Amino acid sequence: MTTTQNIATDTVLAGGPILGTVGVSGLTLCTGLVLVLGWRGAKRVKMDRDKSGGLGIVFGTLAVAAGGLWSDLAKGVSEIPASVVQGGIFGDIGLGAVALSLSALTFLPDWKKTVAPGLLGISAGVTYGMAGGLWGLCSMFVLKIGASLGAM
């Protein structure tokens, strides 16, 4: 985790006047619940490919920032698709290319079920933070929104 991610995490841990103490783990839990309830077909959570992929990215990013079991869970989900893309048969592919490939796999195919884009989104969210560059900016954007929610 980079220094800027630590700063964003510390900001989220402060209790706000509206939501109280939420924390990164609390935001990760809520995002994960919405994702799973959407996959299960809850009537109040209308899930499609793009929402599932986007929530997966948010969940993966927050889970890595939360650490502990959340981080282990997200990194475990991330290992399989990232290892397929970054495997030795395709040559020396950097993390930026892995992030780009995971994003394309999340949002471009016409997925019939919403679980696959959600899992690919989780993998992309984990990879964004490690890839740096534009992907790191996306990761920091999610953490800044989390910091804003935590300050409410």
PAFI-788297 format. One record per residue (C-alpha): residue number from 0; residue in one letter; x, z, y. Coordinates in steps of 0.02 Angstrom, whole numbers, plus 50000, padded with zeros to 5 digits. Each point is the difference from the previous one (the first is absolute). Last residue first. Example, Ala and Ser with C-alpha at 12.3 -4.5 7.8 and 13.67 -1.06 7.14 Angstrom:
BEGIN
[pt 1 s [50684 50357 49947]]
[pt 0 a [49931 50033 49828]]
//
This chain:
BEGIN
[pt 151 m [49003 50330 50621]]
[pt 150 a [50190 50013 49985]]
[pt 149 g [49996 49960 49813]]
[pt 148 l [49905 49840 50034]]
[pt 147 s [50129 49946 50128]]
[pt 146 a [50142 50041 49880]]
[pt 145 g [49914 49898 49864]]
[pt 144 i [49986 49854 50122]]
[pt 143 k [50186 50021 50034]]
[pt 142 l [50036 50002 49812]]
[pt 141 v [49906 49836 49975]]
[pt 140 f [50096 49920 50143]]
[pt 139 m [50165 50066 49929]]
[pt 138 s [49967 49909 49836]]
[pt 137 c [49957 49839 50091]]
[pt 136 l [50161 50019 50101]]
[pt 135 g [50098 50025 49839]]
[pt 134 w [49929 49836 49936]]
[pt 133 l [50056 49912 50158]]
[pt 132 g [50179 50056 49967]]
[pt 131 g [50021 50134 49867]]
[pt 130 a [49975 49965 49815]]
[pt 129 m [49986 50181 49943]]
[pt 128 g [49846 50045 50101]]
[pt 127 y [49916 49836 49960]]
[pt 126 t [50032 50021 49812]]
[pt 125 v [49888 50153 49983]]
[pt 124 g [49859 49915 50094]]
[pt 123 a [50022 49841 49897]]
[pt 122 s [49984 50097 49837]]
[pt 121 i [49843 50087 50063]]
[pt 120 g [49934 49829 50054]]
[pt 119 l [50035 49930 49826]]
[pt 118 l [49899 50143 49927]]
[pt 117 g [49858 49967 50122]]
[pt 116 p [50008 49812 49972]]
[pt 115 a [49984 50029 49812]]
[pt 114 v [49859 50129 50010]]
[pt 113 t [49882 49892 50104]]
[pt 112 k [49933 49891 49859]]
[pt 111 k [49968 49813 50016]]
[pt 110 w [50165 49969 50090]]
[pt 109 d [50006 49836 50097]]
[pt 108 p [50188 49995 50021]]
[pt 107 l [50074 50011 50177]]
[pt 106 f [49990 50183 50054]]
[pt 105 t [50094 50110 49877]]
[pt 104 l [50112 49868 49920]]
[pt 103 a [50054 49940 50173]]
[pt 102 s [50036 50179 50056]]
[pt 101 l [50099 50032 49840]]
[pt 100 s [50102 49842 50028]]
[pt 99 l [50038 50045 50182]]
[pt 98 a [50052 50177 49951]]
[pt 97 v [50110 49932 49859]]
[pt 96 a [50077 49875 50121]]
[pt 95 g [50042 50141 50120]]
[pt 94 l [50067 50103 49855]]
[pt 93 g [50132 49868 49963]]
[pt 92 i [49996 49871 49860]]
[pt 91 d [50164 49964 49911]]
[pt 90 g [49952 49876 49865]]
[pt 89 f [49827 49968 49929]]
[pt 88 i [50048 50043 49821]]
[pt 87 g [50076 50167 50052]]
[pt 86 g [49836 50087 50039]]
[pt 85 q [49948 50030 50181]]
[pt 84 v [49825 49927 49981]]
[pt 83 v [49966 50081 49831]]
[pt 82 s [50087 50162 50053]]
[pt 81 a [49891 50012 50156]]
[pt 80 p [49841 49976 49899]]
[pt 79 i [50046 50139 49877]]
[pt 78 e [50089 50124 50112]]
[pt 77 s [49866 50020 50134]]
[pt 76 v [49874 50098 49895]]
[pt 75 g [50137 50124 49957]]
[pt 74 k [50055 50007 50182]]
[pt 73 a [49822 50042 50052]]
[pt 72 l [49982 50138 49870]]
[pt 71 d [50173 50075 50034]]
[pt 70 s [49966 50001 50187]]
[pt 69 w [49833 50087 49978]]
[pt 68 l [50076 50125 49877]]
[pt 67 g [50125 50059 50128]]
[pt 66 g [50021 49901 50160]]
[pt 65 a [49868 49982 50136]]
[pt 64 a [50094 49856 50084]]
[pt 63 v [50003 49901 49836]]
[pt 62 a [49815 50035 49976]]
[pt 61 l [49958 49949 50179]]
[pt 60 t [50079 49828 49977]]
[pt 59 g [49924 49971 49829]]
[pt 58 f [49827 50057 50058]]
[pt 57 v [50004 49890 50154]]
[pt 56 i [50055 49849 49898]]
[pt 55 g [49866 50035 49869]]
[pt 54 l [49870 50019 50137]]
[pt 53 g [50047 49827 50062]]
[pt 52 g [49997 49923 49826]]
[pt 51 s [49831 50077 49958]]
[pt 50 k [49927 49951 50168]]
[pt 49 d [50063 49822 49980]]
[pt 48 r [49939 49978 49821]]
[pt 47 d [49827 50073 50030]]
[pt 46 m [49934 50177 50000]]
[pt 45 k [49835 50062 50072]]
[pt 44 v [50016 50188 50000]]
[pt 43 r [49830 50083 50024]]
[pt 42 k [49928 49928 49839]]
[pt 41 a [50146 50061 49895]]
[pt 40 g [50062 49857 49889]]
[pt 39 r [50137 50086 49899]]
[pt 38 w [50135 49902 50093]]
[pt 37 g [49928 50060 50166]]
[pt 36 l [50001 50179 49938]]
[pt 35 v [50182 49979 49947]]
[pt 34 l [50053 49933 50170]]
[pt 33 v [49899 50127 50099]]
[pt 32 l [50074 50140 49895]]
[pt 31 g [50177 49934 50023]]
[pt 30 t [49979 49992 50188]]
[pt 29 c [49933 50178 50003]]
[pt 28 l [50143 50066 49892]]
[pt 27 t [50132 49909 50102]]
[pt 26 l [49926 50068 50161]]
[pt 25 g [50006 50175 49926]]
[pt 24 s [50178 49976 49941]]
[pt 23 v [50051 49940 50173]]
[pt 22 g [49930 50155 50081]]
[pt 21 v [49820 50039 50045]]
[pt 20 t [50010 50161 50099]]
[pt 19 g [49845 50008 50108]]
[pt 18 l [49893 49843 50012]]
[pt 17 i [49937 50021 50178]]
[pt 16 p [50121 50117 50092]]
[pt 15 g [50156 49935 49914]]
[pt 14 g [50120 50087 49881]]
[pt 13 a [50179 49937 50001]]
[pt 12 l [50053 49925 49833]]
[pt 11 v [49972 49823 50063]]
[pt 10 t [50140 50019 50128]]
[pt 9 d [50123 50056 49867]]
[pt 8 t [49962 49846 49897]]
[pt 7 a [50030 49885 50148]]
[pt 6 i [50168 50084 50032]]
[pt 5 n [50047 49986 49816]]
[pt 4 q [49953 49816 50000]]
[pt 3 t [50111 49974 50153]]
[pt 2 t [50145 50084 49911]]
[pt 1 t [49984 49885 49849]]
[pt 0 m [49929 50048 49832]]
//
